[in-house]
């Protein structure tokens, strides 16, 4: 029971921290946090759907695509993480404001919290949802590492989002991706007494 509660607490914390970075720092500038974040920004721009709800819809739809290949247990934990992230995004958007915003500071802090949240989730073998699910499916079928398809899909979505809203978003999104990826690596490399594995194999 204790390992389950520990994992549940870490998944909730990871989702909340990721949502903090998105809702409080990145989304107010329409900076995509990834491929799913880019689609979320577009849904908000076109349909005026709240960022938290739009993010949950996008992540859940993508998760349904991969549930058969990635396994039910993986899917259930991912649902917990994307739900917590979406709730966190809505919470910070509605109840917290930053006076005299500065784009560079928001970009740095948002990317840091985003990477920290994703890193915590990955240490628990849980996906943060989004395009990562699609990248894992492609990597499984093509027998390649997921980094390349993830990068290509995200870039395509960033380009499309930038074309619709503002071209400067592609540069901001790439900077955010670079910072958050570095933070993910740092979080995953930190040594604790309990070891971790990133096991994407199908589990029933």
C-alpha positions in Angstrom: 0.0 0.0 0.0 2.8 2.4 0.9 4.6 2.1 -2.5 1.2 2.8 -4.2 0.6 5.9 -2.1 4.1 7.1 -2.6 3.8 6.7 -6.4 0.3 8.4 -6.4 1.7 11.3 -4.4 4.6 11.8 -6.8 2.4 11.5 -9.9 0.0 14.1 -8.4 3.0 16.4 -7.5 4.5 16.0 -11.0 1.3 16.8 -12.7 0.7 19.8 -10.4 4.2 21.2 -11.0 3.9 20.7 -14.7 0.6 22.6 -14.6 2.2 25.4 -12.6 4.7 26.0 -15.3 2.1 25.9 -18.1 -0.8 27.8 -16.4 1.2 30.5 -14.6 4.1 31.2 -16.9 3.9 29.7 -20.4 0.2 29.7 -21.5 -0.3 33.4 -20.7 2.1 34.1 -23.5 0.6 31.4 -25.7 3.9 29.5 -25.5 3.3 25.8 -26.4 4.7 23.5 -23.8 5.0 20.7 -26.4 3.0 19.3 -29.2 -0.1 18.8 -27.1 0.4 22.3 -25.7 0.5 23.7 -29.2 -2.8 22.0 -30.1 -4.2 23.3 -26.7 -3.2 26.9 -27.6 -4.9 26.5 -31.0 -8.1 25.2 -29.5 -8.1 28.1 -27.0 -7.5 30.6 -29.9 -10.1 29.1 -32.3 -12.8 27.9 -29.9 -12.1 30.0 -26.7 -11.9 26.8 -24.7 -10.2 27.1 -21.3 -6.6 26.0 -21.4 -7.0 23.4 -18.7 -10.0 21.7 -20.3 -8.5 21.9 -23.8 -5.2 20.3 -22.6 -7.1 17.5 -20.9 -9.2 16.9 -24.1 -6.1 16.8 -26.3 -4.1 14.5 -23.9 -7.0 12.1 -23.3 -7.7 11.8 -27.0 -4.1 11.0 -27.7 -4.0 8.5 -24.8 -7.0 6.7 -26.3 -5.0 6.2 -29.5 -2.2 4.5 -27.6 -3.9 2.6 -24.8 -4.0 -0.8 -26.5 -0.2 -0.7 -27.3 1.0 0.9 -24.1 -1.2 -1.1 -21.6 -4.0 -0.4 -19.2 -1.8 0.3 -16.2 0.3 2.8 -18.1 -2.9 4.5 -19.3 -4.5 4.8 -15.8 -1.4 6.4 -14.3 -1.2 8.8 -17.3 -4.9 9.7 -16.9 -4.0 10.7 -13.3 -1.1 12.8 -14.4 -2.9 14.6 -17.3 -6.0 15.3 -15.1 -3.8 16.7 -12.3 -2.0 18.8 -14.8 -5.2 20.2 -16.3 -6.7 21.0 -12.9 -3.4 22.7 -12.0 -3.4 24.8 -15.2 -7.0 26.0 -14.5 -6.2 26.7 -10.9 -3.1 28.9 -11.5 -4.8 30.7 -14.4 -7.8 31.6 -12.4 -6.4 32.4 -8.9 -2.9 33.6 -9.5 -1.7 36.6 -11.5 1.7 38.1 -12.0 2.0 41.9 -12.1 4.4 43.4 -14.6 5.1 40.2 -16.5 8.5 39.7 -18.2 8.6 37.3 -21.1 12.1 36.1 -20.5 11.5 35.4 -16.8 8.2 33.6 -17.5 9.9 31.5 -20.2 12.7 30.4 -17.9 10.6 29.7 -14.8 7.8 28.1 -16.8 10.2 25.8 -18.6 11.9 24.9 -15.3 8.7 23.9 -13.6 7.5 22.1 -16.8 10.7 20.0 -16.9 10.6 19.3 -13.2 7.1 18.0 -13.4 7.8 15.8 -16.4 11.0 14.5 -14.8 9.1 13.5 -11.6 6.5 11.7 -13.8 9.2 9.9 -15.9 11.0 8.7 -12.7 7.7 6.9 -11.9 7.4 5.4 -15.4 4.4 7.6 -16.2 3.9 9.7 -19.3 2.8 13.3 -19.2 0.5 12.4 -22.0 0.4 14.4 -25.3 2.5 13.7 -28.3 4.8 11.6 -26.2 2.2 8.8 -26.5 2.2 9.0 -30.3 6.0 9.1 -30.3 6.2 5.9 -28.2 3.8 4.1 -30.6 5.9 5.1 -33.6 9.2 4.1 -31.8 7.7 0.7 -30.9 6.5 0.0 -34.4 9.6 1.3 -36.2 12.0 0.1 -33.5 13.6 3.4 -33.1 14.2 5.8 -30.1 11.2 8.0 -29.4 13.2 11.2 -29.4 13.3 11.7 -33.2 9.5 11.3 -33.9 8.7 13.4 -30.8 11.0 16.2 -32.1 9.6 16.1 -35.6 5.9 16.0 -34.6 6.5 18.8 -32.0 8.3 21.0 -34.6 5.4 20.5 -37.1 2.9 21.5 -34.5 5.0 24.5 -33.4 5.3 25.7 -37.0 1.6 25.4 -37.5 0.8 27.2 -34.2 3.2 30.0 -35.0 1.8 30.4 -38.5 -1.7 30.8 -37.1 -0.9 33.0 -34.0 2.5 34.5 -34.1 5.8 33.4 -35.7 7.8 34.3 -32.7 6.2 31.4 -30.9 8.3 28.9 -32.7 11.5 30.4 -31.2 10.0 30.7 -27.7 8.7 27.1 -28.0 12.1 25.8 -29.0 13.8 27.6 -26.2 11.3 26.2 -23.7 11.8 22.7 -25.1 15.5 23.0 -24.7 15.3 24.3 -21.1 12.7 21.8 -20.0 14.5 18.9 -21.6 17.7 19.8 -19.7 15.7 19.9 -16.4 14.1 16.6 -17.2 17.5 15.0 -17.5 18.7 16.6 -14.3 15.7 15.3 -12.3 16.0 11.8 -13.8 19.7 11.7 -13.0 19.4 12.7 -9.3 20.2 9.7 -7.2 17.9 8.6 -4.4 17.9 5.4 -2.3 15.1 4.0 -4.4 16.1 3.3 -8.0 13.8 3.9 -11.0 13.3 2.6 -14.4 11.7 4.0 -17.5 9.7 0.9 -18.6 7.4 1.6 -21.5 6.7 -2.1 -22.2 3.1 -3.1 -22.3 1.5 -4.1 -19.0 -1.9 -5.6 -18.5 
